Every structure is written in structure tokens, then in C-alpha cells.
Amino acid sequence: MTDSPFSKLPENLYRDSDLPQETGPSGRDEANNQPRRLASVLLPLHQIENEWQLLFIRRAEHKHDRHSGQVAFPGGAQEPADSNQIDTALRETEEEIGVSRKHIDVIATLPVYITSSNFHVTPVVGIVNWPVEIRPAPDEVARVFSIPLNWLINQDNFELRARTGTDSTRNNYHPVVYFERYDGELLWGASARMTLNFIRALNEGTIQLPKG
């Protein structure tokens, strides 16, 4: 991964969020006065024929959920019983796709990603002991699929698109990451940027994958 083409990409691809990240001592976002909420997602890695793959879900469709039907990582909001952010990611993964934590080796966490609704999301990187039975929760997950890491690294497979902010919490211009469709699925937005942040960590050597 030391020769990754991501080493030549503009630094603004790797910002941990499209939005301001300053929060006050009250735990509320200083820009929009929204309460800070903690969440975690799992970036599940596995190998097929010695090729690294990153596993994603497509969320089930729900009428009043603006994130329904989108490509994402398994994850969700922290619950009081969760001991830490990693615990949240592993619990949500088991609930959403039926993969027990005993089949997942956590190797790293990425910088917190802050969403427009002030969720502070911790991306947790884990290796799934493959093959493993996938049992999606039908009310939460419409599909589980994987994308080869080499495909995600290819600069031809993604682009930045402008999106103009309409409120004081957004910059006048903040780029949104869109990948090309893979097997009919569209990876974009927060999950796409977390994917790039993961690739950056691989490129910089702060995360190393086992060989073989």
C-alpha cells in the first residue's frame, strides 16, 4: 500500500468531515446548537481469493428516513449498555447483519466523523474471519455486498461533486464524494468519505493489513 495512488490526491479529500467540528463544553455544536450524539460504524474487511474486500450494506427502505435505501457501513447510535465506541460498532454489526463479534478482529479506529445532524461517528476497522454466515435484519438491511479494495483505490472510480450549503453550519462550497456504481450500488457521502479516510490510513501506514 505504500505506492497507493492516494498519496497524490488533494489533501481536502481526507478531511474528517464536511462540516465544522468545533463543539462547546456543553456537548452541543457551537454552529447549530444541536446536541452531540455518539455513534459508531464498522468497516468490515475480508478476503476472497487473497483479495481484500470492504463490506457494505444497503439500508432498507423506510418512508420517513432520509438515509433509507443508502449504501452504508453497519453501525448506529451508542446505547447506555455499550462500554465504548468499539462495543457499539460490534453490537450494531451483529444486530444488522448477524455477524458475531467473535468472528471480527478489530485492528484500528479512524478519526471521528461529524455529520450534519451532529452525530459523532467513530469508524472502527475490523477483519471478518471469512467465510461467515451473513443474516441481514430485514427491517434494517436490504442487501449486504462487498467491493474490492483495489477498485476503491482506483481514482477513476470516484469524484468530488459540489454541493452548496443553505444554512450557516455549512461552507458555501463543500465537496461530496461519489463513487461510480459497483454492482448497481452507489457509495457516496459520509460512508464514501470514511472509505477514503481508511484508504489514507493504509497509504500512510497507520493501518496495516495482514499479508497472505
GROMACS elastic network, one bead per residue, 0.5 to 0.9 nm:
[ bonds ]
;  ai    aj funct       b0    kb
    1     4     6  0.51811   500
    1     5     6  0.89830   500
    1   199     6  0.89900   500
    1   202     6  0.63171   500
    1   203     6  0.55092   500
    1   204     6  0.84451   500
    1   205     6  0.79116   500
    1   208     6  0.85844   500
    2     5     6  0.89816   500
    2     7     6  0.83712   500
    2   202     6  0.78715   500
    2   203     6  0.55025   500
    2   204     6  0.72450   500
    2   205     6  0.73696   500
    3     6     6  0.83813   500
    3     7     6  0.74554   500
    3   203     6  0.74238   500
    4     7     6  0.59320   500
    4     8     6  0.83705   500
    4   153     6  0.74924   500
    4   199     6  0.86562   500
    4   200     6  0.88656   500
    4   202     6  0.84948   500
    4   203     6  0.58915   500
    5     8     6  0.58530   500
    5     9     6  0.72922   500
    5   153     6  0.72529   500
    5   154     6  0.74783   500
    5   155     6  0.74619   500
    5   203     6  0.85392   500
    6     9     6  0.51645   500
    6    10     6  0.85765   500
    6   153     6  0.70513   500
    6   154     6  0.84528   500
    6   155     6  0.77574   500
    6   196     6  0.86520   500
    6   199     6  0.74424   500
    6   200     6  0.66991   500
    6   203     6  0.69091   500
    7    10     6  0.85833   500
    7   200     6  0.76486   500
    7   203     6  0.65794   500
    7   204     6  0.80677   500
    8    11     6  0.87422   500
    9    12     6  0.84979   500
    9    13     6  0.72089   500
    9    14     6  0.89810   500
    9   155     6  0.86986   500
   10    13     6  0.58817   500
   10    14     6  0.79886   500
   11    14     6  0.56722   500
   11    15     6  0.73961   500
   12    15     6  0.55595   500
   12   175     6  0.87424   500
   13    16     6  0.88651   500
   13   160     6  0.83494   500
   13   175     6  0.84205   500
   13   177     6  0.81985   500
   13   193     6  0.76187   500
   13   196     6  0.73469   500
   13   197     6  0.81708   500
   14    17     6  0.84278   500
   14   193     6  0.73619   500
   14   194     6  0.86151   500
   14   196     6  0.66132   500
   14   197     6  0.55946   500
   14   200     6  0.72043   500
   15    18     6  0.70092   500
   15   193     6  0.81805   500
   15   197     6  0.77878   500
   16    19     6  0.87860   500
   16    21     6  0.88509   500
   16   111     6  0.66426   500
   16   112     6  0.69035   500
   16   113     6  0.53770   500
   16   114     6  0.75570   500
   16   193     6  0.77235   500
   16   194     6  0.76196   500
   16   197     6  0.72407   500
   17    20     6  0.73398   500
   17    21     6  0.74210   500
   17   112     6  0.84097   500
   17   113     6  0.54548   500
   17   114     6  0.56797   500
   17   115     6  0.71005   500
   17   190     6  0.79878   500
   17   193     6  0.79832   500
   17   194     6  0.88787   500
   18    21     6  0.89194   500
   18   113     6  0.88635   500
   18   114     6  0.80045   500
   18   115     6  0.78717   500
   18   116     6  0.83541   500
   18   170     6  0.79798   500
   18   171     6  0.83944   500
   18   174     6  0.61496   500
   18   175     6  0.73368   500
   18   176     6  0.78003   500
   18   190     6  0.86277   500
   19   114     6  0.70593   500
   19   115     6  0.71540   500
   19   116     6  0.67406   500
   19   169     6  0.70249   500
   19   170     6  0.60412   500
   19   171     6  0.74543   500
   19   174     6  0.81479   500
   20    23     6  0.86979   500
   20    29     6  0.87569   500
   20    31     6  0.76047   500
   20   114     6  0.80898   500
   20   169     6  0.72126   500
   20   170     6  0.76367   500
   20   171     6  0.86524   500
   21    29     6  0.78338   500
   21    30     6  0.89216   500
   21   113     6  0.85777   500
   21   114     6  0.65380   500
   21   118     6  0.88862   500
   22    29     6  0.67042   500
   22    30     6  0.66002   500
   22    31     6  0.79926   500
   23    26     6  0.79659   500
   23    27     6  0.62051   500
   23    28     6  0.58518   500
   23    30     6  0.54379   500
   23    31     6  0.81755   500
   23    36     6  0.81923   500
   24    27     6  0.56464   500
   24    28     6  0.58129   500
   24    29     6  0.63333   500
   24    30     6  0.58895   500
   25    28     6  0.74273   500
   26    29     6  0.85833   500
   26    35     6  0.84618   500
   26    36     6  0.88879   500
   27    30     6  0.88907   500
   27    34     6  0.86736   500
   27    35     6  0.62239   500
   27    36     6  0.53968   500
   27    37     6  0.86284   500
   28    31     6  0.87299   500
   28    32     6  0.81883   500
   28    33     6  0.54584   500
   28    34     6  0.53746   500
   28    36     6  0.53048   500
   28   118     6  0.83169   500
   29    32     6  0.57480   500
   29    34     6  0.53739   500
   29    35     6  0.64679   500
   29    36     6  0.66367   500
   29   118     6  0.68864   500
   30    33     6  0.54747   500
   30    34     6  0.79746   500
   31    34     6  0.82339   500
   31   168     6  0.73025   500
   31   169     6  0.55419   500
   32   118     6  0.87792   500
   32   168     6  0.77358   500
   32   169     6  0.61767   500
   34    37     6  0.89467   500
   34   117     6  0.72427   500
   34   118     6  0.64062   500
   35   117     6  0.87226   500
   35   118     6  0.68649   500
   35   119     6  0.85648   500
   36   117     6  0.85686   500
   36   118     6  0.54959   500
   36   119     6  0.61033   500
   36   120     6  0.68266   500
   37    77     6  0.74657   500
   37    78     6  0.80171   500
   37   117     6  0.86348   500
   37   118     6  0.63806   500
   37   120     6  0.59433   500
   37   121     6  0.84278   500
   38    76     6  0.86922   500
   38    77     6  0.59420   500
   38    78     6  0.55835   500
   38    79     6  0.87856   500
   38    85     6  0.81339   500
   38   118     6  0.86339   500
   38   119     6  0.56592   500
   38   121     6  0.61194   500
   38   122     6  0.79886   500
   39    75     6  0.74221   500
   39    76     6  0.53746   500
   39    79     6  0.87140   500
   39    85     6  0.71419   500
   39    88     6  0.72525   500
   39    89     6  0.80024   500
   39   119     6  0.63909   500
   39   120     6  0.59472   500
   39   122     6  0.63483   500
   39   123     6  0.88467   500
   40    74     6  0.86366   500
   40    75     6  0.55584   500
   40    76     6  0.57307   500
   40    77     6  0.65112   500
   40    78     6  0.69693   500
   40    85     6  0.58391   500
   40    86     6  0.72008   500
   40    87     6  0.86855   500
   40    88     6  0.59489   500
   40    89     6  0.50368   500
   40    90     6  0.88345   500
   40    92     6  0.83949   500
   40   112     6  0.89140   500
   40   120     6  0.80028   500
   40   123     6  0.57856   500
   40   124     6  0.70396   500
   41    72     6  0.88085   500
   41    73     6  0.59208   500
   41    74     6  0.55507   500
   41    76     6  0.63773   500
   41    77     6  0.88679   500
   41    85     6  0.86989   500
   41    86     6  0.85187   500
   41    88     6  0.78350   500
   41    90     6  0.82568   500
   41    92     6  0.78112   500
   41    93     6  0.80279   500
   41   121     6  0.70056   500
   41   122     6  0.63730   500
   41   123     6  0.50232   500
   41   124     6  0.60270   500
   41   125     6  0.85903   500
   42    73     6  0.60617   500
   42    74     6  0.56378   500
   42    75     6  0.61110   500
   42    86     6  0.83328   500
   42    89     6  0.53102   500
   42    90     6  0.70448   500
   42    92     6  0.84222   500
   42    93     6  0.69774   500
   42   122     6  0.85685   500
   42   123     6  0.59154   500
   42   125     6  0.58709   500
   42   126     6  0.67703   500
   43    54     6  0.69130   500
   43    55     6  0.70072   500
   43    56     6  0.79157   500
   43    73     6  0.62386   500
   43    74     6  0.76166   500
   43   123     6  0.67025   500
   43   124     6  0.59166   500
   43   126     6  0.61312   500
   43   127     6  0.83678   500
   43   194     6  0.88891   500
   43   195     6  0.82299   500
   43   198     6  0.86716   500
   44    53     6  0.83689   500
   44    54     6  0.58472   500
   44    55     6  0.53627   500
   44    56     6  0.77539   500
   44    73     6  0.79973   500
   44    74     6  0.83840   500
   44   104     6  0.81300   500
   44   124     6  0.83998   500
   44   125     6  0.62997   500
   44   126     6  0.51602   500
   44   127     6  0.57766   500
   44   128     6  0.61752   500
   45    52     6  0.67565   500
   45    53     6  0.56826   500
   45    55     6  0.62498   500
   45   125     6  0.74996   500
   45   126     6  0.60624   500
   45   128     6  0.58511   500
   45   129     6  0.89024   500
   45   146     6  0.88789   500
   46    51     6  0.81918   500
   46    52     6  0.57543   500
   46    53     6  0.53553   500
   46    54     6  0.66187   500
   46    55     6  0.76098   500
   46   126     6  0.86961   500
   46   127     6  0.57409   500
   46   128     6  0.53013   500
   46   129     6  0.68971   500
   46   130     6  0.61046   500
   46   131     6  0.83994   500
   46   146     6  0.88569   500
   47    50     6  0.54430   500
   47    51     6  0.51489   500
   47    53     6  0.57504   500
   47    54     6  0.87186   500
   47   127     6  0.88269   500
   47   128     6  0.84814   500
   47   129     6  0.86417   500
   47   130     6  0.68640   500
   47   131     6  0.86821   500
   47   148     6  0.89716   500
   48    51     6  0.52697   500
   48    52     6  0.66518   500
   48    53     6  0.71391   500
   48   130     6  0.80450   500
   48   131     6  0.86122   500
   49    52     6  0.85016   500
   50   211     6  0.89853   500
   50   212     6  0.66667   500
   51   148     6  0.70745   500
   51   149     6  0.77998   500
   51   150     6  0.83028   500
   52   147     6  0.86976   500
   52   148     6  0.59964   500
   52   149     6  0.56387   500
   52   150     6  0.77443   500
   53   146     6  0.58797   500
   53   147     6  0.54225   500
   53   149     6  0.52298   500
   53   150     6  0.82862   500
   54   145     6  0.85094   500
   54   146     6  0.53580   500
   54   147     6  0.53804   500
   54   148     6  0.62593   500
   54   149     6  0.62671   500
   54   152     6  0.89335   500
   55    73     6  0.74131   500
   55    74     6  0.88517   500
   55   144     6  0.72263   500
   55   145     6  0.57821   500
   55   147     6  0.65020   500
   55   148     6  0.88183   500
   56    71     6  0.66928   500
   56    72     6  0.57721   500
   56    73     6  0.50665   500
   56    74     6  0.71060   500
   56   143     6  0.84362   500
   56   144     6  0.59215   500
   56   145     6  0.55421   500
   56   146     6  0.58570   500
   56   147     6  0.77695   500
   57    70     6  0.82159   500
   57    71     6  0.56618   500
   57    72     6  0.53890   500
   57    73     6  0.58179   500
   57    74     6  0.65593   500
   57    96     6  0.89472   500
   57    97     6  0.84008   500
   57   136     6  0.89856   500
   57   141     6  0.64874   500
   57   142     6  0.74051   500
   57   143     6  0.56190   500
   57   145     6  0.63048   500
   57   146     6  0.84700   500
   58    68     6  0.81003   500
   58    69     6  0.58363   500
   58    70     6  0.54194   500
   58    72     6  0.61387   500
   58    73     6  0.83636   500
   58   140     6  0.87853   500
   58   141     6  0.59478   500
   58   142     6  0.55342   500
   58   143     6  0.51215   500
   58   144     6  0.65017   500
   58   145     6  0.82280   500
   58   185     6  0.80496   500
   59    62     6  0.88447   500
   59    67     6  0.75977   500
   59    68     6  0.52872   500
   59    70     6  0.55143   500
   59    71     6  0.64119   500
   59    72     6  0.71322   500
   59   139     6  0.87200   500
   59   140     6  0.58533   500
   59   142     6  0.54763   500
   59   143     6  0.72082   500
   60    68     6  0.57082   500
   60    69     6  0.53915   500
   60    70     6  0.81349   500
   60   138     6  0.71800   500
   60   139     6  0.62356   500
   60   140     6  0.50528   500
   60   143     6  0.79486   500
   61    65     6  0.78387   500
   61    67     6  0.85623   500
   61    69     6  0.50365   500
   61    70     6  0.86101   500
   61   139     6  0.83949   500
   61   140     6  0.81166   500
   61   141     6  0.84969   500
   61   142     6  0.76689   500
   62    65     6  0.54917   500
   62    66     6  0.82032   500
   62    67     6  0.86012   500
   62    68     6  0.56894   500
   62    69     6  0.78797   500
   62   139     6  0.87699   500
   62   140     6  0.89208   500
   63    66     6  0.80021   500
   63    68     6  0.78906   500
   64    67     6  0.89788   500
   64    68     6  0.83593   500
   65    68     6  0.53889   500
   65    69     6  0.89739   500
   66    69     6  0.84881   500
   66    70     6  0.87845   500
   67    70     6  0.57426   500
   67    71     6  0.87678   500
   68    71     6  0.86884   500
   68   140     6  0.86923   500
   69   141     6  0.86506   500
   69   142     6  0.77042   500
   70   185     6  0.87394   500
   70   186     6  0.77085   500
   70   187     6  0.78742   500
   70   188     6  0.85576   500
   71   185     6  0.71126   500
   71   186     6  0.64895   500
   71   187     6  0.56095   500
   71   188     6  0.75471   500
   71   191     6  0.75076   500
   72    75     6  0.84804   500
   72   187     6  0.75347   500
   72   188     6  0.87335   500
   72   190     6  0.83230   500
   72   191     6  0.55924   500
   72   192     6  0.84189   500
   73    93     6  0.87271   500
   73   191     6  0.68063   500
   74    89     6  0.73838   500
   74    90     6  0.87646   500
   74    92     6  0.64403   500
   74    93     6  0.51893   500
   74    94     6  0.87283   500
   74    95     6  0.89273   500
   74    96     6  0.65259   500
   74    97     6  0.75190   500
   75    88     6  0.74421   500
   75    89     6  0.53622   500
   75    90     6  0.79277   500
   75    91     6  0.81165   500
   75    93     6  0.60184   500
   75    96     6  0.78003   500
   75   123     6  0.89514   500
   76    88     6  0.73923   500
   76    89     6  0.71984   500
   76    92     6  0.61647   500
   76    93     6  0.88453   500
   76   121     6  0.85058   500
   77    88     6  0.73593   500
   77    89     6  0.88174   500
   77    92     6  0.84654   500
   77   119     6  0.82288   500
   77   121     6  0.83766   500
   78    81     6  0.83679   500
   78    82     6  0.65138   500
   78    84     6  0.81811   500
   78    85     6  0.71685   500
   78    87     6  0.86555   500
   78    88     6  0.55325   500
   78    89     6  0.83990   500
   79    82     6  0.54715   500
   79    83     6  0.88384   500
   79    88     6  0.72434   500
   80    83     6  0.79002   500
   81    88     6  0.89598   500
   82    85     6  0.74789   500
   82    86     6  0.85625   500
   82    87     6  0.56195   500
   82    88     6  0.56735   500
   82    91     6  0.82122   500
   83    86     6  0.80926   500
   83    87     6  0.59597   500
   83    88     6  0.77068   500
   84    87     6  0.52652   500
   84    88     6  0.64927   500
   85    88     6  0.50687   500
   85    89     6  0.64295   500
   85    90     6  0.88042   500
   85   121     6  0.87086   500
   85   122     6  0.65479   500
   85   123     6  0.86861   500
   85   124     6  0.80086   500
   86    89     6  0.51686   500
   86    90     6  0.62591   500
   86    91     6  0.85579   500
   86   106     6  0.81614   500
   86   109     6  0.81989   500
   86   122     6  0.81643   500
   86   123     6  0.86609   500
   86   124     6  0.63714   500
   87    90     6  0.52447   500
   87    91     6  0.60338   500
   87    92     6  0.85118   500
   88    91     6  0.52197   500
   88    92     6  0.60767   500
   88    93     6  0.84928   500
   89    92     6  0.52696   500
   89    93     6  0.60874   500
   89    94     6  0.87077   500
   89   122     6  0.84155   500
   89   123     6  0.80823   500
   89   124     6  0.67759   500
   90    93     6  0.50736   500
   90    94     6  0.62825   500
   90    95     6  0.86621   500
   90    99     6  0.86370   500
   90   100     6  0.76553   500
   90   101     6  0.57304   500
   90   104     6  0.82039   500
   90   124     6  0.87924   500
   91    94     6  0.52533   500
   91    95     6  0.62483   500
   91    96     6  0.86536   500
   91   100     6  0.81599   500
   91   101     6  0.75226   500
   92    96     6  0.59367   500
   92    97     6  0.83581   500
   93    96     6  0.52093   500
   93    97     6  0.57752   500
   93    98     6  0.67800   500
   93    99     6  0.63626   500
   93   100     6  0.76450   500
   93   101     6  0.80782   500
   94    97     6  0.56893   500
   94   100     6  0.51936   500
   94   101     6  0.69887   500
   94   135     6  0.88610   500
   95    98     6  0.57171   500
   95    99     6  0.79140   500
   95   100     6  0.87513   500
   95   136     6  0.81155   500
   95   137     6  0.69374   500
   96    99     6  0.82509   500
   96   135     6  0.79283   500
   96   136     6  0.56467   500
   96   137     6  0.51488   500
   96   138     6  0.84260   500
   96   139     6  0.89338   500
   96   140     6  0.64492   500
   96   141     6  0.65815   500
   97   100     6  0.89513   500
   97   134     6  0.57696   500
   97   135     6  0.50583   500
   97   137     6  0.60384   500
   97   140     6  0.89516   500
   97   141     6  0.74676   500
   97   144     6  0.76868   500
   98   133     6  0.76219   500
   98   134     6  0.57428   500
   98   136     6  0.59738   500
   98   137     6  0.73958   500
   99   102     6  0.83216   500
   99   103     6  0.69230   500
   99   104     6  0.81056   500
   99   128     6  0.86023   500
   99   132     6  0.73881   500
   99   133     6  0.70007   500
   99   134     6  0.62266   500
   99   135     6  0.72814   500
   99   136     6  0.89188   500
  100   103     6  0.57136   500
  100   104     6  0.72831   500
  101   104     6  0.51101   500
  101   105     6  0.78732   500
  101   128     6  0.89183   500
  102   105     6  0.77940   500
  102   129     6  0.89022   500
  103   127     6  0.82956   500
  103   128     6  0.57832   500
  103   129     6  0.52931   500
  103   130     6  0.81744   500
  103   132     6  0.77372   500
  104   126     6  0.59582   500
  104   127     6  0.54937   500
  104   129     6  0.61669   500
  105   125     6  0.85836   500
  105   126     6  0.52724   500
  105   127     6  0.50795   500
  105   128     6  0.65129   500
  105   129     6  0.77313   500
  106   109     6  0.82978   500
  106   124     6  0.71978   500
  106   125     6  0.58887   500
  106   127     6  0.63441   500
  106   128     6  0.87688   500
  107   124     6  0.80339   500
  107   125     6  0.58584   500
  107   126     6  0.55450   500
  107   127     6  0.72779   500
  107   207     6  0.77690   500
  107   208     6  0.85438   500
  107   209     6  0.85553   500
  108   123     6  0.87005   500
  108   124     6  0.61382   500
  108   125     6  0.51709   500
  108   126     6  0.71368   500
  108   206     6  0.88364   500
  108   207     6  0.68499   500
  109   112     6  0.86492   500
  109   122     6  0.69586   500
  109   123     6  0.57184   500
  109   125     6  0.57163   500
  109   126     6  0.87863   500
  110   113     6  0.84818   500
  110   122     6  0.65881   500
  110   123     6  0.52921   500
  110   124     6  0.64342   500
  110   125     6  0.75669   500
  110   194     6  0.82919   500
  110   197     6  0.75146   500
  110   198     6  0.70783   500
  110   201     6  0.81178   500
  111   121     6  0.86107   500
  111   122     6  0.66323   500
  111   123     6  0.71870   500
  111   197     6  0.84116   500
  112   120     6  0.60660   500
  112   121     6  0.53653   500
  112   123     6  0.68599   500
  113   119     6  0.79636   500
  113   120     6  0.57738   500
  113   122     6  0.64230   500
  113   123     6  0.76664   500
  113   190     6  0.80549   500
  113   194     6  0.76464   500
  114   117     6  0.80761   500
  114   118     6  0.58169   500
  114   119     6  0.56183   500
  114   121     6  0.61121   500
  114   122     6  0.89200   500
  114   190     6  0.89891   500
  115   118     6  0.50895   500
  115   119     6  0.52941   500
  115   120     6  0.67587   500
  115   121     6  0.76460   500
  115   190     6  0.75717   500
  116   119     6  0.74400   500
  116   169     6  0.81296   500
  116   170     6  0.85269   500
  118   121     6  0.89781   500
  123   194     6  0.73312   500
  123   198     6  0.88437   500
  125   198     6  0.83268   500
  127   130     6  0.85939   500
  127   209     6  0.88859   500
  128   131     6  0.81303   500
  128   132     6  0.78238   500
  129   132     6  0.67305   500
  130   133     6  0.87599   500
  134   144     6  0.79908   500
  135   138     6  0.88214   500
  136   139     6  0.86748   500
  136   140     6  0.77245   500
  136   141     6  0.58167   500
  136   142     6  0.75939   500
  136   143     6  0.74382   500
  136   144     6  0.73237   500
  137   140     6  0.54602   500
  137   141     6  0.56332   500
  137   142     6  0.81658   500
  138   141     6  0.53491   500
  138   142     6  0.62742   500
  138   143     6  0.88068   500
  139   142     6  0.78332   500
  141   144     6  0.74106   500
  145   183     6  0.88775   500
  147   150     6  0.85813   500
  147   151     6  0.70739   500
  147   152     6  0.72544   500
  147   182     6  0.73136   500
  147   183     6  0.87216   500
  148   151     6  0.53092   500
  148   152     6  0.66065   500
  148   153     6  0.89140   500
  149   152     6  0.50666   500
  149   153     6  0.62496   500
  149   154     6  0.88405   500
  149   199     6  0.86412   500
  150   153     6  0.51565   500
  150   154     6  0.65055   500
  151   154     6  0.53638   500
  151   155     6  0.87292   500
  151   157     6  0.71987   500
  152   155     6  0.77975   500
  152   157     6  0.68153   500
  152   158     6  0.80294   500
  152   179     6  0.80793   500
  152   195     6  0.81736   500
  152   196     6  0.83802   500
  152   199     6  0.84253   500
  153   156     6  0.87656   500
  153   157     6  0.79558   500
  153   196     6  0.82789   500
  153   199     6  0.70980   500
  154   157     6  0.56996   500
  154   158     6  0.78244   500
  155   158     6  0.59656   500
  155   159     6  0.78647   500
  156   159     6  0.78256   500
  156   179     6  0.89184   500
  156   180     6  0.84377   500
  157   178     6  0.85909   500
  157   179     6  0.55852   500
  157   180     6  0.51878   500
  157   181     6  0.83852   500
  158   177     6  0.70192   500
  158   178     6  0.54970   500
  158   180     6  0.56584   500
  158   188     6  0.89954   500
  159   176     6  0.82789   500
  159   177     6  0.59392   500
  159   178     6  0.54590   500
  159   179     6  0.63804   500
  159   180     6  0.81491   500
  160   175     6  0.55496   500
  160   176     6  0.54228   500
  160   178     6  0.62182   500
  160   179     6  0.87822   500
  161   174     6  0.84487   500
  161   175     6  0.53819   500
  161   176     6  0.52769   500
  161   177     6  0.65573   500
  161   178     6  0.72053   500
  162   173     6  0.63917   500
  162   174     6  0.62102   500
  162   176     6  0.64032   500
  163   172     6  0.82348   500
  163   173     6  0.61387   500
  163   174     6  0.59833   500
  163   175     6  0.62241   500
  163   176     6  0.68567   500
  164   170     6  0.82046   500
  164   171     6  0.76476   500
  164   172     6  0.55348   500
  164   173     6  0.52596   500
  164   174     6  0.69212   500
  164   175     6  0.88230   500
  165   168     6  0.78728   500
  165   169     6  0.79893   500
  165   170     6  0.51019   500
  165   171     6  0.59739   500
  165   172     6  0.53134   500
  165   173     6  0.66181   500
  165   174     6  0.76008   500
  166   169     6  0.84567   500
  166   170     6  0.71134   500
  166   171     6  0.87247   500
  166   172     6  0.78596   500
  167   170     6  0.59654   500
  167   171     6  0.84692   500
  167   172     6  0.89767   500
  168   171     6  0.75680   500
  170   173     6  0.78549   500
  170   174     6  0.75982   500
  171   174     6  0.59879   500
  176   188     6  0.73413   500
  176   189     6  0.56937   500
  176   190     6  0.82260   500
  176   192     6  0.85632   500
  176   193     6  0.79342   500
  177   187     6  0.83830   500
  177   188     6  0.54578   500
  177   189     6  0.55204   500
  177   190     6  0.79636   500
  177   191     6  0.88942   500
  177   192     6  0.58741   500
  177   193     6  0.61005   500
  177   196     6  0.88429   500
  178   181     6  0.88896   500
  178   186     6  0.76608   500
  178   187     6  0.62269   500
  178   189     6  0.66755   500
  178   192     6  0.67306   500
  178   193     6  0.87260   500
  179   182     6  0.82064   500
  179   186     6  0.66221   500
  179   187     6  0.54243   500
  179   188     6  0.60053   500
  179   192     6  0.71999   500
  180   185     6  0.84357   500
  180   186     6  0.66323   500
  180   187     6  0.74389   500
  180   188     6  0.88772   500
  181   184     6  0.54135   500
  181   185     6  0.50959   500
  181   187     6  0.70427   500
  182   185     6  0.51718   500
  182   186     6  0.67136   500
  182   187     6  0.81602   500
  183   186     6  0.87231   500
  187   191     6  0.69613   500
  187   192     6  0.57290   500
  188   191     6  0.62634   500
  188   193     6  0.75478   500
  189   192     6  0.52659   500
  189   193     6  0.62653   500
  189   194     6  0.86868   500
  190   193     6  0.51665   500
  190   194     6  0.61307   500
  190   195     6  0.85176   500
  191   194     6  0.50897   500
  191   195     6  0.61335   500
  191   196     6  0.87609   500
  192   196     6  0.64227   500
  192   197     6  0.87479   500
  193   197     6  0.61877   500
  193   198     6  0.85728   500
  194   198     6  0.61658   500
  194   199     6  0.86432   500
  195   198     6  0.50801   500
  195   199     6  0.63184   500
  195   200     6  0.86637   500
  196   200     6  0.60962   500
  196   201     6  0.86227   500
  197   200     6  0.50016   500
  197   201     6  0.63104   500
  197   202     6  0.87705   500
  198   201     6  0.50989   500
  198   202     6  0.64231   500
  198   203     6  0.86996   500
  198   207     6  0.81783   500
  199   202     6  0.50438   500
  199   203     6  0.61609   500
  199   204     6  0.86398   500
  200   204     6  0.60880   500
  200   205     6  0.84450   500
  200   206     6  0.87033   500
  201   204     6  0.51240   500
  201   205     6  0.60039   500
  201   206     6  0.51905   500
  201   207     6  0.54829   500
  201   208     6  0.83678   500
  202   205     6  0.50979   500
  202   206     6  0.62695   500
  202   207     6  0.50578   500
  202   208     6  0.61261   500
  202   209     6  0.80237   500
  203   206     6  0.78780   500
  203   207     6  0.82096   500
  203   208     6  0.89839   500
  204   207     6  0.76831   500
  205   208     6  0.60015   500
  208   211     6  0.89603   500
